[in-house]
Every structure is written in structure tokens, then in C-alpha cells.
Amino acid sequence: MSPLRASTFRASATAVFCALTLTLSACGSSDDSSGSDASEQSGGGARSNLIAIITPSADNPFFKAEADAAQQKAESLGYKTSVASHDDDPNKQSELIDAAVSRKAAAIILDNAGADASIGAVQKASDAGVPVFLIDREINKTGVAKAQIVSNNSQGAQIAAQEFVKAMKEKGNYVELTGKESDTNAGVRSKGYADVISQYPGLKKVAQQTANWDQQEAFTKMETILQRNPDIQGVIAGNDTMALGAVAALKSARKTGVVVVGFDGSPDAIAQIKAGNMAATALQPAALGAQTAVDQADKYIKTGKTGQPEKQTIDCVLVTKDNADGFRNFAQIS
């Protein structure tokens, strides 16, 4: 979700400090780099017992959920962990991966900073003998990461779009807010929406804008769209963060009865569904994906194999007002 400026500044400053000092432990690590682990890293080819977890900003609850799940799983398996954020900056990501390599990490769990921009950094870790396990976002190359475990974005987008069509009663003007162009998920979700909605000639897309996954940007873009297209009946967004920005803009414009559908299954979005301000979201099982990556990293560390294909998907689940009470923290509880 969109953080306050102060918290954003603190998060960015922390990430920069971590990267420049090449000390992942400054970002919430359970590893104190003391004793035998420190001496093991100082020379030779021995790997440490460290799993480095690197994600976008933890101010977004989705990324925090996957980082927390990965950390808890790794520690339950006996590993030390370091958790850091690249804030969607490929340069920070590269520095954080350098830090993990320099500490002879046993593995890296990574939600990357760009499908193309991350290839070099993942290759660098692999060349150094540190296996990388990608979660949430793919890169545009295979054979570099040991695993790419993502939500089934096409399937999730289609079930969200089907609910959108139903809530719109198959007619009306609507707006689409899309994510970062550098993120393959943005294009896959947009296509999934189009594959369903295009079958209904009564639905007319009057505007499409990228809001780069950001709530404040979505709010601003939606305000502008509403000025030019006041007669809209629906908004479908590439993630819940942008959907929430749209909800806020609609409220500010005193527009009611507009169907809003998102993607992610965030706690804030589910709260808005319960309140009647959103119709639905496609929940991504963030915790399950992260835990799966750690399990496969553990198997690879011990056996040299994951036992799974590199590209793997996990199906999303539709959340509506009827079943919203059965979900918590990006996971189904009932």
C-alpha cells in the first residue's frame, strides 16, 4: 500500500545503508555474523548457513508477507536469514546480491526488480555458486535461476475479470489501471482481463493508464480520468494498491456505485470488499510461494537438485464479499 512519505524515506535510507555497507543483516537479519559463521565467510569456498531474502519494499503488505514467510520457513529449517529490500531499484538489487555473494550465502530468495534488468544480477550470483530462487516475478531468461515460482497471473486475471463482468452486468464504461511495464506480471494480467472482457460488447474501455503499482499515482491518474470521463461504471486494476487508489479517487469525486476489482488479495482490499467499496480481488498466495521457494532451496543445498521444473505457477483464488472472511495475510484460512 502507499506509505507515508516519512516511512518511505526511512525504508529507502535503510536499504541504501544496507547496500553500501554490504551488510544484509542491517535489514532485519537473524544472522549476527559472529563466531564460526564469520570465519567460514572470510576465505575458502565453504558456503555459510545463510539464506538471503531480497524483495521490493516491505511497506507493501504483499512483499512483507512473502519476506516474513520465507524468513520463518528458512529459520524453521535451521538456516540463518538476512532480509533486505531493493525498492524496485535494479542497482540496489545488484548491490544486495553482491553482499549475499560476498557472505557466501547458501541461497538467495528474490522477488526481483525487473524482468530484464535483473538477469545480470541473477547470473552473477549463479556464476559465483549462489543459487537464486525467484518468487512472484519472473525474469526474461531461463537456465539462470534454479526456480521461478509465480502466481498463475493469467488464471487470476481471468477469474477477476469474470467477476468484474458479472458485477458490471455485462455493460457500461470502464477504466483499466495497469502496473509497471518492466514487470511481466503487468502485461500478463492486462491480457487476462482483455481475454475475458473483450467477449462482452456492452463493456467499453474508455481509458487505460499505468499507475506503476502505486496507490498515490493511481489516485492522481484516476482523478484525471474522471475529469475527462465522468460517466464510468467500473475500474479494473492490475493490483490492489492501484485499486485502493481508485477507490479513494472515486470517494473524493463523490462517485458511488462504481464496480472496482483488483488483484493480490491484500488485507486492505479485503476490508474494502467487506465494506462494499470493492467487488473482488484475485488473491495471490504470497506466503505459499515464498515457503515453496525456501523448501526447494533447502533441497537444492542438500542434494544439488530441486526436483521441480524451473518455471512453476500457483493458482490464485477469487475473493468476494461472500467469502472474504476466509482469508488473512494473503492466505486462505477456511
Kinemage of the C-alpha trace (Angstrom):
@kinemage 1
@onewidth
@group {chain A} dominant
@subgroup {mainchain}
@vectorlist {calphas} color= white
{ca met a 1} P 0.000 0.000 0.000
{ca ser a 2} L 1.077 3.568 -0.396
{ca pro a 3} L 3.202 4.513 2.623
{ca leu a 4} L 3.543 7.884 4.273
{ca arg a 5} L 6.470 9.894 2.948
{ca ala a 6} L 8.308 9.614 6.207
{ca ser a 7} L 8.136 5.841 6.264
{ca thr a 8} L 9.169 5.714 2.607
{ca phe a 9} L 12.205 7.860 3.365
{ca arg a 10} L 13.173 5.655 6.275
{ca ala a 11} L 12.743 2.489 4.232
{ca ser a 12} L 14.800 3.852 1.341
{ca ala a 13} L 17.533 5.141 3.631
{ca thr a 14} L 17.753 1.776 5.348
{ca ala a 15} L 18.017 -0.082 2.064
{ca val a 16} L 20.745 2.246 0.799
{ca phe a 17} L 22.688 1.840 4.018
{ca cys a 18} L 22.425 -1.925 3.740
{ca ala a 19} L 23.634 -1.938 0.171
{ca leu a 20} L 26.540 0.467 0.643
{ca thr a 21} L 27.835 -1.330 3.680
{ca leu a 22} L 27.266 -4.724 2.073
{ca thr a 23} L 25.702 -5.883 5.323
{ca leu a 24} L 22.355 -7.528 4.773
{ca ser a 25} L 21.966 -8.107 8.495
{ca ala a 26} L 21.234 -4.411 8.974
{ca cys a 27} L 17.861 -5.011 7.247
{ca gly a 28} L 16.322 -7.380 9.754
{ca ser a 29} L 18.735 -10.293 9.680
{ca ser a 30} L 18.710 -13.109 12.178
{ca asp a 31} L 22.418 -13.602 11.458
{ca asp a 32} L 24.915 -11.809 13.700
{ca ser a 33} L 27.934 -12.757 11.502
{ca ser a 34} L 29.880 -13.832 14.572
{ca gly a 35} L 31.730 -16.968 15.564
{ca ser a 36} L 32.257 -19.857 13.159
{ca asp a 37} L 29.917 -18.381 10.505
{ca ala a 38} L 32.045 -15.236 10.191
{ca ser a 39} L 35.290 -17.206 9.924
{ca glu a 40} L 33.706 -19.502 7.335
{ca gln a 41} L 32.949 -16.483 5.149
{ca ser a 42} L 36.406 -14.954 5.419
{ca gly a 43} L 38.042 -17.306 2.956
{ca gly a 44} L 37.888 -20.562 1.089
{ca gly a 45} L 34.976 -21.984 -0.847
{ca ala a 46} L 32.762 -23.133 2.027
{ca arg a 47} L 29.215 -21.817 1.970
{ca ser a 48} L 27.654 -20.203 5.007
{ca asn a 49} L 24.363 -21.261 6.581
{ca leu a 50} L 22.728 -18.042 5.349
{ca ile a 51} L 19.658 -17.671 3.158
{ca ala a 52} L 19.370 -14.104 1.851
{ca ile a 53} L 15.829 -12.855 1.202
{ca ile a 54} L 15.505 -9.808 -1.066
{ca thr a 55} L 12.156 -8.274 -2.028
{ca pro a 56} L 10.638 -4.946 -3.032
{ca ser a 57} L 9.623 -2.586 -0.227
{ca ala a 58} L 8.246 -4.209 2.923
{ca asp a 59} L 5.951 -1.169 3.238
{ca asn a 60} L 3.773 -3.063 0.756
{ca pro a 61} L 1.994 -5.796 2.779
{ca phe a 62} L 2.262 -8.333 -0.060
{ca phe a 63} L 6.057 -8.114 -0.131
{ca lys a 64} L 6.214 -8.109 3.655
{ca ala a 65} L 4.068 -11.249 3.771
{ca glu a 66} L 6.320 -13.131 1.366
{ca ala a 67} L 9.511 -11.950 3.116
{ca asp a 68} L 8.149 -12.942 6.540
{ca ala a 69} L 7.009 -16.339 5.248
{ca ala a 70} L 10.388 -17.041 3.632
{ca gln a 71} L 12.259 -15.984 6.766
{ca gln a 72} L 10.105 -18.084 9.086
{ca lys a 73} L 10.391 -21.139 6.847
{ca ala a 74} L 14.152 -20.820 6.455
{ca glu a 75} L 14.717 -20.417 10.182
{ca ser a 76} L 12.455 -23.394 10.922
{ca leu a 77} L 14.795 -25.444 8.706
{ca gly a 78} L 17.834 -24.284 10.684
{ca tyr a 79} L 19.172 -21.509 8.436
{ca lys a 80} L 20.243 -18.024 9.371
{ca thr a 81} L 18.489 -15.322 7.353
{ca ser a 82} L 19.016 -11.813 6.067
{ca val a 83} L 16.050 -9.783 4.822
{ca ala a 84} L 16.507 -6.677 2.675
{ca ser a 85} L 14.587 -4.544 0.184
{ca his a 86} L 15.740 -3.322 -3.229
{ca asp a 87} L 12.787 -0.880 -3.536
{ca asp a 88} L 12.408 -1.856 -7.221
{ca asp a 89} L 15.824 -0.327 -7.938
{ca pro a 90} L 17.991 -2.693 -10.056
{ca asn a 91} L 21.180 -1.005 -8.793
{ca lys a 92} L 20.274 -1.615 -5.140
{ca gln a 93} L 19.311 -5.144 -6.052
{ca ser a 94} L 22.714 -5.719 -7.647
{ca glu a 95} L 24.488 -4.378 -4.558
{ca leu a 96} L 22.407 -6.562 -2.239
{ca ile a 97} L 23.139 -9.626 -4.344
{ca asp a 98} L 26.848 -8.703 -4.225
{ca ala a 99} L 26.525 -8.631 -0.445
{ca ala a 100} L 24.930 -12.072 -0.349
{ca val a 101} L 27.648 -13.465 -2.639
{ca ser a 102} L 30.417 -11.917 -0.558
{ca arg a 103} L 28.973 -13.591 2.522
{ca lys a 104} L 28.881 -16.942 0.698
{ca ala a 105} L 25.116 -17.271 1.134
{ca ala a 106} L 23.782 -20.781 0.702
{ca ala a 107} L 20.909 -19.413 -1.418
{ca ile a 108} L 19.046 -16.247 -2.366
{ca ile a 109} L 15.250 -15.915 -2.371
{ca leu a 110} L 14.468 -12.996 -4.692
{ca asp a 111} L 11.379 -11.049 -5.746
{ca asn a 112} L 13.205 -9.214 -8.486
{ca ala a 113} L 13.396 -5.597 -9.643
{ca gly a 114} L 12.639 -6.118 -13.331
{ca ala a 115} L 12.274 -8.933 -15.831
{ca asp a 116} L 15.177 -7.734 -17.984
{ca ala a 117} L 17.117 -5.585 -15.505
{ca ser a 118} L 17.536 -8.486 -13.068
{ca ile a 119} L 19.029 -11.049 -15.450
{ca gly a 120} L 22.615 -9.871 -14.975
{ca ala a 121} L 22.406 -9.843 -11.189
{ca val a 122} L 20.898 -13.333 -11.050
{ca gln a 123} L 23.546 -14.580 -13.479
{ca lys a 124} L 26.260 -13.021 -11.321
{ca ala a 125} L 25.060 -14.897 -8.242
{ca ser a 126} L 24.748 -18.149 -10.164
{ca asp a 127} L 28.261 -17.778 -11.586
{ca ala a 128} L 29.518 -17.316 -8.022
{ca gly a 129} L 27.875 -20.570 -6.956
{ca val a 130} L 24.960 -18.988 -5.088
{ca pro a 131} L 21.654 -20.441 -6.328
{ca val a 132} L 18.774 -17.988 -6.801
{ca phe a 133} L 15.110 -18.849 -6.323
{ca leu a 134} L 12.717 -16.295 -7.786
{ca ile a 135} L 9.282 -15.631 -6.318
{ca asp a 136} L 6.323 -13.541 -7.520
{ca arg a 137} L 8.065 -12.149 -10.640
{ca glu a 138} L 9.799 -13.947 -13.477
{ca ile a 139} L 12.834 -12.823 -15.442
{ca asn a 140} L 13.038 -12.994 -19.225
{ca lys a 141} L 15.593 -15.781 -19.276
{ca thr a 142} L 15.616 -19.403 -18.228
{ca gly a 143} L 18.533 -21.514 -17.040
{ca val a 144} L 19.896 -18.797 -14.746
{ca ala a 145} L 17.699 -19.100 -11.639
{ca lys a 146} L 17.121 -22.515 -10.076
{ca ala a 147} L 13.386 -21.811 -9.805
{ca gln a 148} L 10.876 -19.163 -10.883
{ca ile a 149} L 7.789 -19.598 -8.703
{ca val a 150} L 4.967 -17.197 -9.500
{ca ser a 151} L 1.239 -16.901 -9.096
{ca asn a 152} L -0.770 -18.009 -12.114
{ca asn a 153} L -1.336 -14.425 -13.209
{ca ser a 154} L -3.296 -15.344 -16.322
{ca gln a 155} L -5.679 -17.575 -14.390
{ca gly a 156} L -6.017 -14.996 -11.606
{ca ala a 157} L -6.746 -12.188 -14.056
{ca gln a 158} L -9.388 -14.253 -15.803
{ca ile a 159} L -11.305 -15.116 -12.631
{ca ala a 160} L -11.111 -11.471 -11.524
{ca ala a 161} L -12.339 -10.306 -14.936
{ca gln a 162} L -15.201 -12.791 -14.879
{ca glu a 163} L -16.357 -11.368 -11.547
{ca phe a 164} L -15.930 -7.839 -12.930
{ca val a 165} L -18.170 -8.660 -15.904
{ca lys a 166} L -20.750 -10.169 -13.566
{ca ala a 167} L -20.731 -7.140 -11.252
{ca met a 168} L -20.987 -4.792 -14.248
{ca lys a 169} L -23.945 -6.811 -15.573
{ca glu a 170} L -22.081 -7.130 -18.870
{ca lys a 171} L -22.360 -3.463 -19.839
{ca gly a 172} L -21.002 0.006 -19.106
{ca asn a 173} L -17.921 2.195 -19.417
{ca tyr a 174} L -14.827 1.133 -17.518
{ca val a 175} L -11.210 2.084 -16.832
{ca glu a 176} L -8.140 -0.136 -16.538
{ca leu a 177} L -5.144 0.751 -14.357
{ca thr a 178} L -2.020 -1.221 -15.268
{ca gly a 179} L 1.254 -1.945 -13.460
{ca lys a 180} L 4.915 -1.353 -14.270
{ca glu a 181} L 5.745 -2.038 -17.893
{ca ser a 182} L 9.064 -3.623 -16.815
{ca asp a 183} L 7.173 -6.230 -14.777
{ca thr a 184} L 5.926 -9.169 -16.848
{ca asn a 185} L 3.035 -9.599 -14.406
{ca ala a 186} L 1.533 -6.302 -15.570
{ca gly a 187} L 1.229 -7.430 -19.179
{ca val a 188} L 0.002 -10.925 -18.301
{ca arg a 189} L -2.756 -9.576 -16.052
{ca ser a 190} L -3.856 -6.956 -18.566
{ca lys a 191} L -4.087 -9.610 -21.281
{ca gly a 192} L -6.017 -11.912 -18.946
{ca tyr a 193} L -8.522 -9.145 -18.295
{ca ala a 194} L -8.861 -8.423 -22.011
{ca asp a 195} L -9.326 -12.090 -22.919
{ca val a 196} L -12.482 -12.160 -20.806
{ca ile a 197} L -13.894 -8.627 -21.113
{ca ser a 198} L -13.477 -8.474 -24.894
{ca gln a 199} L -16.168 -11.141 -25.188
{ca tyr a 200} L -18.776 -8.652 -23.951
{ca pro a 201} L -19.541 -5.905 -26.491
{ca gly a 202} L -21.598 -3.991 -23.943
{ca leu a 203} L -18.438 -3.199 -21.966
{ca lys a 204} L -16.438 -0.235 -23.271
{ca lys a 205} L -12.930 0.647 -22.074
{ca val a 206} L -12.821 4.475 -22.040
{ca ala a 207} L -9.321 4.836 -20.547
{ca gln a 208} L -6.221 2.794 -19.746
{ca gln a 209} L -3.362 4.240 -17.708
{ca thr a 210} L -0.331 2.792 -15.985
{ca ala a 211} L -0.071 3.678 -12.314
{ca asn a 212} L 3.093 1.608 -11.745
{ca trp a 213} L 1.580 -0.463 -8.912
{ca asp a 214} L 1.396 2.726 -6.784
{ca gln a 215} L -1.614 3.896 -4.759
{ca gln a 216} L -0.914 7.622 -4.863
{ca glu a 217} L -0.204 7.507 -8.577
{ca ala a 218} L -3.433 5.574 -9.135
{ca phe a 219} L -5.332 8.202 -7.145
{ca thr a 220} L -3.880 11.003 -9.275
{ca lys a 221} L -4.420 9.176 -12.576
{ca met a 222} L -7.976 8.287 -11.597
{ca glu a 223} L -8.781 11.900 -10.714
{ca thr a 224} L -7.657 12.967 -14.194
{ca ile a 225} L -9.566 10.154 -15.876
{ca leu a 226} L -12.746 11.088 -14.008
{ca gln a 227} L -12.472 14.689 -15.165
{ca arg a 228} L -12.354 13.526 -18.786
{ca asn a 229} L -14.710 10.560 -18.421
{ca pro a 230} L -17.170 11.253 -15.607
{ca asp a 231} L -19.601 8.575 -16.819
{ca ile a 232} L -17.838 5.384 -15.771
{ca gln a 233} L -19.304 2.353 -14.100
{ca gly a 234} L -16.213 0.265 -13.413
{ca val a 235} L -12.476 0.148 -12.679
{ca ile a 236} L -10.295 -2.935 -13.023
{ca ala a 237} L -6.744 -2.635 -11.684
{ca gly a 238} L -3.597 -4.715 -12.069
{ca asn a 239} L -3.098 -4.835 -8.304
{ca asp a 240} L -4.943 -3.956 -5.110
{ca thr a 241} L -2.705 -0.987 -4.379
{ca met a 242} L -3.912 0.768 -7.525
{ca ala a 243} L -7.484 -0.387 -6.908
{ca leu a 244} L -7.362 1.271 -3.493
{ca gly a 245} L -6.093 4.479 -5.099
{ca ala a 246} L -9.062 4.339 -7.464
{ca val a 247} L -11.459 3.795 -4.548
{ca ala a 248} L -10.051 6.884 -2.834
{ca ala a 249} L -10.374 8.977 -6.012
{ca leu a 250} L -13.970 7.853 -6.539
{ca lys a 251} L -14.781 8.749 -2.950
{ca ser a 252} L -13.138 12.164 -3.362
{ca ala a 253} L -15.227 12.758 -6.504
{ca arg a 254} L -18.355 11.603 -4.641
{ca lys a 255} L -18.971 8.868 -7.192
{ca thr a 256} L -20.809 5.873 -5.801
{ca gly a 257} L -21.856 2.535 -7.225
{ca val a 258} L -18.697 2.093 -9.337
{ca val a 259} L -17.503 -1.518 -9.588
{ca val a 260} L -13.827 -1.838 -8.561
{ca val a 261} L -11.834 -5.072 -8.914
{ca gly a 262} L -8.188 -5.579 -8.002
{ca phe a 263} L -5.517 -8.270 -7.836
{ca asp a 264} L -3.362 -9.533 -4.919
{ca gly a 265} L -5.773 -10.259 -2.072
{ca ser a 266} L -4.314 -7.658 0.278
{ca pro a 267} L -5.852 -7.196 3.741
{ca asp a 268} L -6.798 -3.590 2.898
{ca ala a 269} L -8.523 -4.657 -0.304
{ca ile a 270} L -10.436 -7.393 1.518
{ca ala a 271} L -11.530 -4.811 4.086
{ca gln a 272} L -12.838 -2.635 1.231
{ca ile a 273} L -14.666 -5.647 -0.231
{ca lys a 274} L -16.345 -6.247 3.121
{ca ala a 275} L -17.279 -2.555 3.263
{ca gly a 276} L -18.822 -2.714 -0.211
{ca asn a 277} L -16.298 -0.389 -1.867
{ca met a 278} L -14.672 -3.117 -3.985
{ca ala a 279} L -16.335 -6.044 -5.719
{ca ala a 280} L -13.486 -8.558 -5.767
{ca thr a 281} L -9.779 -9.323 -5.889
{ca ala a 282} L -7.742 -12.296 -7.074
{ca leu a 283} L -5.664 -13.428 -4.113
{ca gln a 284} L -2.066 -14.397 -4.773
{ca pro a 285} L -0.795 -16.959 -2.231
{ca ala a 286} L 2.293 -14.919 -1.307
{ca ala a 287} L 3.229 -16.969 1.743
{ca leu a 288} L 2.849 -20.296 -0.071
{ca gly a 289} L 5.076 -19.175 -2.952
{ca ala a 290} L 7.796 -17.973 -0.594
{ca gln a 291} L 7.678 -21.119 1.528
{ca thr a 292} L 7.831 -23.293 -1.587
{ca ala a 293} L 10.940 -21.432 -2.747
{ca val a 294} L 12.671 -21.994 0.601
{ca asp a 295} L 11.763 -25.691 0.587
{ca gln a 296} L 13.267 -26.053 -2.882
{ca ala a 297} L 16.351 -24.058 -1.880
{ca asp a 298} L 16.827 -26.382 1.071
{ca lys a 299} L 16.552 -29.436 -1.172
{ca tyr a 300} L 18.980 -27.943 -3.691
{ca ile a 301} L 21.518 -27.064 -0.978
{ca lys a 302} L 21.384 -30.648 0.314
{ca thr a 303} L 21.115 -32.608 -2.946
{ca gly a 304} L 22.060 -30.305 -5.814
{ca lys a 305} L 18.558 -30.620 -7.295
{ca thr a 306} L 15.123 -29.108 -6.665
{ca gly a 307} L 13.150 -31.992 -8.135
{ca gln a 308} L 10.922 -29.445 -9.904
{ca pro a 309} L 10.916 -27.629 -13.266
{ca glu a 310} L 12.337 -24.123 -13.201
{ca lys a 311} L 9.059 -22.387 -14.122
{ca gln a 312} L 6.248 -23.053 -11.648
{ca thr a 313} L 2.858 -21.434 -11.061
{ca ile a 314} L 0.404 -21.393 -8.158
{ca asp a 315} L -3.278 -20.707 -8.851
{ca cys a 316} L -4.969 -17.598 -7.463
{ca val a 317} L -8.281 -17.574 -5.558
{ca leu a 318} L -11.189 -15.189 -6.115
{ca val a 319} L -12.183 -13.166 -3.051
{ca thr a 320} L -15.653 -11.583 -2.920
{ca lys a 321} L -17.905 -10.349 -0.149
{ca asp a 322} L -19.349 -13.865 0.144
{ca asn a 323} L -16.045 -15.497 1.164
{ca ala a 324} L -13.912 -12.561 2.365
{ca asp a 325} L -13.880 -13.747 5.980
{ca gly a 326} L -11.969 -16.857 4.917
{ca phe a 327} L -8.710 -15.065 4.055
{ca arg a 328} L -5.944 -13.468 6.092
{ca asn a 329} L -2.470 -12.192 5.236
{ca phe a 330} L -2.542 -13.414 1.601
{ca ala a 331} L -3.628 -16.914 2.577
{ca gln a 332} L -6.878 -18.865 2.748
{ca ile a 333} L -7.731 -19.804 6.315
{ca ser a 334} L -11.053 -21.566 5.765
